[in-house]
Amino acid sequence: MDTAEFVVVANRLPVDRVVGEHGEEIWRTSPGGLVAALEPVMQNVDGAWVGWAGQADLELEPFVEDGIRLIPIVLSEEEVAEYYEGFANDTIWPLYHDVIAPPQYHREWWDAYVTVNRRFAEAAAAVVAEHGTVWVHDYQLQLVPEMVRALRPDVTIGYFHHIPFPAHGLYAQLPWRDQVLRGLLGADVIGFQRAQDAVNFLTAVRRRLQHEVKGSIVTVPGESRSRPVLAKAFPISIDTSPYLELIEKPEVRARAAEIRESLGNPKRILLGVDRLDYTKGIRHRIKAYGELLAEGRLHVEDVTLIQVASPSRERVDAYVHLRDEIELAVSRINGDTDTMGHSAIRYLHQGFPREEMVALYLAADVMLVTALRDGMNLVAKEYIATRADNRGVLVLSEFTGAADELRRAVRVNPHDIEGLKDAIMAAVEMTPGEQGRRMRPLRKRVLEHDVNAWSSSFIKALAEVHARHA
């Protein structure tokens, strides 16, 4: 097998397998922030991407798609259930998101997590060139850095954590807490979305493993000599160029006008765009909006909320219950307030291509990002990128990574329903002048600190480690 200087390891490949109308196999670029973030990087290096193709028991040889060498990992049906739906998404995800839903701890799930992480690590170790670089991504693969180091001590290893890292009081609940910390410390550079996430991780390392921690550096003891590990925030961003191109297209602008027209040309359109997930605060947003209508502070003829909730983890019980709750709440509000010509909430349980999303962003006067806990939230940045006229208002939860950067947004605590209602009213009633004063610095931040700036800063940190190794 040909080796690669730069290897990305992520739970999913950057492409999805689709069967065409004549039964042929087609690979399409996956939606999602990680793929959008890394694709430009992979085009410019001698790289390979290790990941799962998204279907159980699908055995594929390595292949090249869109100029990127792809190394598929096979997962059995049982491993999908235990490693992915189980440990990753029913243990780690809720624990790391402040236990909004209770985490489940099952030893067989942990065993599957270890087995699958080893499979990813072995694939990466086999494909990376001598003294090359491996960049591991996210909570599904927290053990991979240590495993790759054991197999390939010559390589430089990075790890980026895309979701929050919890405070020690929560993290300490995890039965395998020390094993996960050691797994992560196999990396030379560990990146987090927020400075607080890095602090939480460093606190856990100091308290659980008693390693020396000075500033952002952990000293990891070794058999022959100790090894420094850098753990700090590298807030992720978006590739702004496709958004800037799409907002100039006449057909996209026409579609935005068509969306307003189809809703009865309300004075204000509010927009929520989320994966259907209990961390996103969709219930809180809908509750606040419903109360504003019930109290007469908003009127259905004047304001419409579009809520896009793309399907997510539909076999995990917590997500099934969440969908039922949200759809019941939407039905009640619409039943109480709709007229023949106007609907309070247009609820869309589906995903949309980027062109349609940009049209929605252009149509929306107010973007509601009310996550209860979110590593970053790239939707907030996507909305800002489309606001070339410096109009529009971002209502942003202070519990998102984006809140650290996007300081001129209308910040909210989504648990405070009265405060959330007041923030929505402030956004709806905001003057064009005030919108501009807020949006201009927001756009400057997003356009200057794009995905290329993010990846460059992380790769620069890795290169500095690599130079020390050489």
N, C-alpha and C positions, 0 to 999 in steps of 0.2 A: 504493500500500500504506500502511495506517495504521502510524504509527511507535509505538515503545514506549519508555518512560523507562528501563526496566531489562531487559536482555537477557542471558539465560543461554546460554552456548555449551558444549555437551557432546557427546561422541561419539554418544550415544544420546538419542533423544527419551524423555520420561518415561512413554511408553505403548508397548505392544506390539500389533501388529495380529494379530487372531485371526479366523479365518473361523468363523462360527456354524453351527449344524446345518442351517440353511436357506440356507447360502451367503452370508449377510449379513456385512458387515465390522463387527467389534467391536474397540474399543480398550480394553485393560486396563492399569491402572497397572503399570509395570514393577517387579519385585523389585529390591532393591539399595539400598545405603546412600545413594547420591547423590540418588536420587529422593526417598527418605524425608526426606533432609536439606533439600532445596530446595523441596519441594511447599508446606510451610507459608509459606515466604517468598513464593513466586510468587502465592499466593492473596491477598496483602495489598498488591500493587503493580501498577502498569500495566506488565505484563511480557509478554515473549515468550521462547520457548525454541527455540533452533536446534539440530537434531540429526538423526542418521540414524535411519530407521525400522526398521533391523535386517534388511532384506531387500535383496539386490542388484537393481539395475535397477528399483526400485519408485519410480515418479514420482507424487508427490502434491502437490496444491495446499496452501498453508497452511490450517490448520483450527483450530477451538477445541475443546478437550476438557477437561471438568472445570474450566472457567473459565480455562484457560491457553491463550494463543495459541501454536500450534506451527508452526514453519517447517522442513519436512522437507528434508534434503539427500540427493541421489541419489548412490549409489556403484555403480559397475559391478562385475561379478563379479571382474574383474581387479584393481580398486582394493581390494575387500574382501580379496583374497589378498595384495596387496603392501603396501598402507597399513596395514590392520588386523591381519590374521594375520601378515603379514611384519614391517614395521618396528616397529609398536607392540608386538606381542606376541612376536616372536622376536628383536628387537634391543633395544628400550628396556626391556621388562619384565625379561628376565634380567639385563641390565647393571645396572639400577637395584636389583635384588634380590641384589646381591653375587655375581653370576655363579654362582649355585647350579646353573644350567644355562648352557652356553656361548651367548653371543649370536651371531647371524648378521649379517654386514655385507654388504649387497648394494646397489649403487648404484641399481638400478632400484626397489628398495623405498624408498630415500630420495627419489627423484624423485616417486614416487607420494605419499609423505607430504607433500612440498611442495605438490603439486597439490591434494590434498584439503584440507590446511590452508588454502590460499588460497580454496577454495570456501566453507568455513565462515566465513572472515573476511569475504568479500564479502557473504554473506547477513546476517551480523551488522551490518556497516556500513550495509547498505541499510535495515535495520529499526529501528535505534536512533535515537531522537529527538535533536534538537540538544542538545548538552551533557548527554546521557544517560549511562548507565552500562552497561558490558559486563562480565560476569563469566564468564571462561573456566575450564573445568575439565579438568584431568588430562593425563596424559602423551601421549595421542593427539593433542593439539592445542597442542603447545609453541611452535609458530611463529605461532599466531593472534594473540597480543597485539601483536607488532611489525607484522603485516600490517594489523590493524585500525587501529593508530595511524597508519600511512602513509595509509590511506584516510580516517580520521576523527580528525584531531588534536584536535578539540573535545571528544571524549568521555573519561570516566574509565574506566580499564580495570583490572580485577582478574584475578588468575589464582590458582587453588588447585590444589596438587599433592597428589593423594590417596595416592600411593605414596612409598616412600623416595626420597631423592636421594643418590646414592652419593658416597663419599669420592673425592677428586680422582684418586688413583692408579688407580681403576677408571674414573671418568668420562672420563679422558684417553684411554682406548682408542677412544672413539667418533670415527669419522672426521669427523663433522659437529658436533663438540663446540662450536665457536665460534658456528656458525649457530644452534644450539639456545639457547645462552646469550643471544644477541642477541634471539632470538624471545621468550624469557621476559621480558627487560628492556624489552620494549614495554609491559609492564603498569606501573601506578602502585604497586600493592600485590601482592606475591607471597607466598602463604601456604603453609606446610608443616605436616606433622603434628607433627614433633618439632623441638626447638631444634637438635639435631645436623644434621638435614636442611638447615636454614637456614644453619648454619655451613658445611656442605659446599658448598652453592651459592655462598655469598659467597666462599669460598676459591677456587672454580673461576673466578669472575668476576675476582677480583683477579689470579690467576696467569695466566689465559688472555687476558683483555682489558685488563688493567692499569688498570681503572677504579678510582677512589678509593672505598674502602669504610671507613666509620666507623660502628662499632656495627652496627645493622641497616639502614643507609642506604647505597645505592650511588648515586654521582653519575655519571649517564650523559651524556657530552658530546653536544651537539647543534650544528646549523649556526649557530643564532642564540644559544641559551643552553643551559646544562646543565639536567638534569632529575633530581630526587631520586626514587629507587625504594625503597620499604620492603619488606624481605624478612625475615619472621619466622614463628614458629610460631603457628598457630591450630588447636589439636587439635580434630578433628571429633568429634561425638557422635551420639546417637540421639534420635528423638522418643520420649520415655518414655511419653507418655499412652496409646497403644494397648496397651502391655504392662501398664500399671497397670490398665486396664479389663479386659483379657482374664483376668488372674489372679483377678479377682473373679467370673467367670462360672462357675456350677455345672457347666455341661457341659464346660468346659475342665478344671476340677479332676477331674471324673469321668473324663475321657479320660486324665489323668495317672495316676490310680489303675489304669485299664484297661491302660495301657502296662506298669506294674510287674507287674500280674497276668499279662499275656501273656508276660513274661520269667521267670515262675516265682517272683515276689516275692523277688528277691535282696536281701541286706542292703544292698548298695551298687550304684547304677547310675552308671557313668562315661559321659560324653557328649563326643563331638567333633562339631563342626558346621563344615564348611569347603566352599569351592569345591574341586573336585579339582584341586589346583595343587601343583607341586613346592616352592613357597615355604612351604606350610602345615605342614610337619613331620609329615604323617600317617604316613609310614613309620617315623619315629623313635618316635612315640607307640605304634604297633602293636608295634614291636620290643620296647620297654620293657615293655609290658603282657604280651606273650607270654613274655618271660623271667621275669616275676614269677609267672606261672602255672606255667611249667616248673620253677621253683625251689621251688614250694610255698608261696611267701609270700602268694599269693592262690589262691583255690579257685573253680572254675567254678560251684559251687552257691551261692556267696556274692556273687559280683561278676559283672556283665555290662557290657561296653563297647558302647554304641550309637555307631556312626560314620556320620554323615550326610555324604556327599560328593557335592555337587550337580555335575552335568555341566558341563564347562568346556572351551572351545576344542578341540573334539573332532577338528578337522582338523589340529592342530599335533602333529607327531611326538612331542615330549617328553611331551605329555599322554597320548597313546595308550600309550606305554611305562609311564608312571606308573600308569595304571589297571591295566595287566596286573600290575605289581609288587605293588601294594596288594592286588588281589584274590587273587593267589597266596599272599601272606603271611597274609591272613585265612583262606583255605581250609586252609592248613597248621595254623594255631593251632586252628581249630575242629575239624579232623580229629583232632588230637592230644588235645584236652581236652573236647570236648562230651560230655554225657550225653543220655539220651533226654528229660530234662526241662529241661536247662539248656544254654544256648549261650554261649560265651565272648565272641563278637563278633556283634552284629547289624549287618550292613553294608548301607547303603541308598544306592545310587547314583542319587539322585533329589532333586528339590527338593520342599519342602512349603509349604503356605500358613502364614501367620503363626499361626493358631489352633493348628495341630498343633505348630509350633515351640515355642510357649509351653507347651503340654502336656508336651513333651519336657524343656524347661527345668525345669518344676515337678517332673517325675519324677526328674530327675538330682540325685544327691547331690554329684557332683564334675564340674566342667566343665574339660576339658583343652584349652587353647589353647597349642599347642607350635610356633608358626610359626618358621621359620628366619629370616625377615625379613618384616615386615608394616608398612605405613604406619601403621595404627592397630589394627585388628581390632575391629569393632563387635559381633561375637558375644559377646565378653567383657562388654561393657556391657549387651547384651540380657539375658544370663543374670543379671547383678546386679540389673537392674531388676525381674525377676520374683521376687526372693527377699524378699518382704514379711515373712516370718517370721525373717529374718536367719540362716537356716540354709543350708548348702551351702558348698562350697569351690571357689574358682577357682585352678587351676594355670595360671600365665601365663608365657609365654616373655619373657625380658628383651629380646628383639629385636623386640618389637612397640611401636608408638607408645603403646598402652594401658598398657604397663608404667611409663611416665613418670608417669602419673596414678594408676594403681590399685596403690598401693604396699603395701597390706595383703594382696594376693594371695600365694599360694605361688609365688615366682619360680623359674624354671628356665632353665638353658642346655640347649636340646633336643639339642645335639650330644653332651652328656655323658649317655650312656644310664644309667650307674649313678646319677648325680645325679637324673635324671628318674624312675627307679624309686623312689628314696628319697622324692622329692616326692609321687609317687602314693600310696605307703604312708602318708606323713604325712597326706595328704588323706583317705584311706580311714579312718584311725584317729583323726582329729581329734575332740575332745570337742565337744558342743554349745556349751559355754561359749566355747571358743576360736573356733569357727565364728562365733558372734555378735560376738566382739570384733573379728574381721577384717571381717565382712560389713557391719556398721553404718557404718563410715567409707567403705567402698566404695560403698554405696548412696547415702550423702549426697553423695559426689562426682558420681556419675552423674546423680542427680536434680537437683542444682543446676547442673551443667555439661551441660545437654542441648543438642539441636541448635539450639534457638532462641538459646541463649547463644552458641553457635559462630557462627551466621550473623549475629547482631547485632554481635558483636565485629568480624567481617570487614567488614560493611557500614559500621560506624562508622568503621573505618580508611579505607574508600573515600570516605565522606562528608567526612572531614577533608581528603582530597586534593582532592575536588570543590570544597570551600569555598575552597581555595587557588587553584584554577583560575579561579573565578568573578570 
